Structures are given as structure tokens and as C-alpha cells.
Amino acid sequence: MKKLIYIAIILLGFNSCKAQDNKKMDEKIIIPEVTKEFEVFNIEKFNKEKINGQIIINDENKYTIFIDYSNGYNKSTYIKNSNFYIVKNFYLNGKIEIKGLRFNNGSEYGIWYEFNEKGKLIKETNTDIGYDFGWDKIMQYCDNNSITLEKGYPKQGGIKTEIYKNDDGGNKVWEISYYDYKKEQYLGITLDGKTGKLLKEQVLEFEGN
């Protein structure tokens, strides 16, 4: 009986450590909230305050950029402790066109919402469908393999880790490019989108910016 109790205590301790590790990883992944609510871009305010076609607001927790372009307006919000940022595009009339989340240097995350020019929600697209090996597991993979992930507004210059979803012959895959400091190489790897299996690894040529 004592032996069984001892084994049970060990198992409980192991599960507790595992839960703590998962909790630590969860705490690192901050996902900004994007709702399906209708929004309007304040064109009048933007035109009054813009400098060189943009407005930048840099506060304690986020970095927001407002810009205009040929088809309308854009608002991008970078959360300083998150690997993801909020993208919102607006029509020329100021009404919301599309919004969702993107990885700071990479693909879309989760559900994206599209609206018509009258402001009606017309489409919801789950960009993560088919990726059983999802963003949480990808980021855990990066953490386990010492792959640096940038948070907040991307810094100028240097090699940044990029993570993109792709279709390889009908199969969903992840493509990660990053700098391996131990090998002193710029690497590109491809992982299976369902299992996370490493499919390909190659040395890349870095083009500086």
C-alpha cells in the first residue's frame, strides 16, 4: 500500500510540473481580442492629425499605426507583450472592410471578419482550419528549439523569425524561417500542419533590410 501511495505521489508531482510548464507557456502567448462588431474609421480626425500619411500612437501597452492608401484606410495595433497584432482595413467611406489577427512576422491567426461597404458582416473565415498542429503547438515548438519570437512592433533590421501557413501539394504545412545562433545559420524548416512532423530543413540565404 505504501508503495502504491508513493507512486501516486510521484505521478501527481509529475502532472503538477507538467501543468505548471503548460501554464508558463500559456502565459507567454497573449492573444489580442478581435470582435465581429461594426466599426468606423474617423476620417476627419485622421486627415487633421496625419503626418506624411500616417498617425502613430505609442503608449505603455500598445503601438498603433493609422495609414491611408488607395483603397481606404488601415489601423494596425501591436500589443507590446504579444506575438500577434490586430489588422483592420476600412473602405474609403470609413466603414470596416476586414479585420483579424496576424502573427507579427507571418500568417493570419484565428477568425477573420469581412464586411460589405454598407457595414454588414458578410463572411467569417477561420484561417486555422486544417492545422491540427496549431499556433499553440507551433509556439511551443519554437520555445523548445530556442527559436526567438518577437513581441510587439517589429524592430528595424536584423533577422526576424517568420511563421507562415502554406499548402504543399494539398497538404497544410507550416514554414518557419529563423536564425540558429548555435549553428550560426539562417534556417528554413517545414512542419506538417496536422502532426507537426519535421518535413524539411534547409539553409537559407539572408537578404538584409
N, C-alpha and C positions, 0 to 999 in steps of 0.2 A: 504493500500500500504506500509506504514512504517513497519507494522508487517511482511509482506512478505519479504521486504528488510532485516529486522533484522534476520529472519530465514535463508535467503540466506547467510548472512554474517557468521552466526554460522556454517552452513554446509561447507562453504568454509574454515573456520578456522579448522574445524574437519578434512576435507580432507587434508589440508595442514599439520597438525600434523601427520596424518597417513602416508602421503608421506615422511615426514621427518624421521619418525620411520623406514619405509621401506628402505630409503636411508642409514640410520645409519647401518641397518642390512646388506645391500648390501656392504657397505664399509668394514665391518668386514670379508666378505667372499672373499678372494683373491684366484683366480683360476689361477695357472700357465698355460702357453700355451704349448701344445704339437702338433706338426705338423706331417703330413704324409711324410715328406721329408726323403730321404735315408740318413743314417749316417754310419760312420765308427769309430770303437774304435781304438785309437792309441796304438797298442800293444807294439811297440818298446819303446815308451816313458814310458808306464806303467811298463814294465819289468826293465827299468833303474831306475825308481824312487820309485817303490813299497817298502814298509816296512812291513814285516810279511803278504805279500799277499794283501796289500791294499794301497791306497793313499787317504788321507783326505785333502780336501781344505776347510778351514773355513774363509770366507770373511765376509764383512759387511752385505750382504743381503741374503746369502745362505750358506748351508753346504752340500758339495758334497763328496760322498764316491765312489771310484772305487775299485772293487774287481775282482779276478778271481775265477772260480770254475770249476768243472769237465766238464761242457758242454759249457763253454765260459767265458764271462765277463759281469759284471753288473755296471751300473752307476745309483746311486740314488741321487737326488738333492732335498734337503729340503729348501723351501723358508721360511725365518725366520718370516714372518708375515702372513703365510698361514697355513691352517689346512690340506693342501694336498701336496703331494710330487710327483716328476716325477720319474718313473721307466723306465729304458732302459736296455734290455738284448741283448747281442751280441753273434753271433756264434764264434766258435773257429778261424774262418778266419777273425774275426774283424767286419764283416758286421752286421748291425742291424737285430735283430730277432723279437723283440716285444717291444712296448713302449706305455705308457699311464700314467694316474694319479691314485693314491690311497689316501684314507683318511689316515692321519698319523698313526692311530691305527685302521685299518679296511679295508673295501672293496674298489673295483675299482670305479672310477668316470668316467663318460662320455665314449668317443670313444677310443678304443684301436686298435692299428695298428700292423698287423703281416706281416712279410716278409719272402721270401724263402732265401736259402743260397746264391743265386745269387744277392740278393738285390732287388727283385721285390716285390712290395706290393701285397699281395695275399688275405688279409682279413681285414675288418673294422668291429669291434663289438661294438655296443652301449650297454654298460653294465647297462644303466639306463632304458632300455625298460621295461614297465610294472609297473614302480614306478611313478604313477601319483603324489603321495606324495613324491616329490623328495628331493634331497640334500638340497636345499634352505629351504624347509619347515622343514626338519629334524633339521637343524641347528637353525632355528627359534624356533622350539620346545625345543631344548636344552637351548637356551637363555632364553626362557620364564620360564623354570623349573629349572633354576640355575644349569644346568649340565655343568661342566667345559670341554672345548675343548682345547686341546693342540695345540700350533703352533710351527712350526719349528722342528728341530731334537729332537726326544723324549728324555727326561731326564731319567737317570738311576734310578730305584727304584720307589716305590710309586704305588698308584692305578691310572691307566690311563683310561679315558673314551674310550671305544671301540664301533665302529658302524659297523655292518655287515649286508649285504643283505642275505636273506635266502629264501628257498622255504618250505612252510609248507602245505603239502597236496595239492600242485598245486597252492597255493596262495603265492604271493610275500609279504614278510614281512621284517621289519627292526628289528634287535636285538641290543639293546643298553645296555651295562653294565657300571656302574659308581658308584662312591661313593657319597652318600647323606649325606652331612655334618650336616644337621638339624636332620635327623633321626639317624645319626651315623651308617649307614648300607651300605653294598655293595649290590647294587640292579641290577637286570636284568629286562628289560621291552621289550615287543614285540609289535610293532605297525603295523597296516595294511598298506601294501605298496601302496594301492590306495587311502585310505581315511585318514590315519594317526590315526585311532581309536586305543585306547589302548586295546590290546587283552589279555595281561598277564603281571603280575608283581610278582617278587619273590626275596627273599633274597638269595644272593649268598655267597659261601664260598671263601674267598680270599686266594690265594696261593702266598705268597711273592716271589719276584725275587731278 
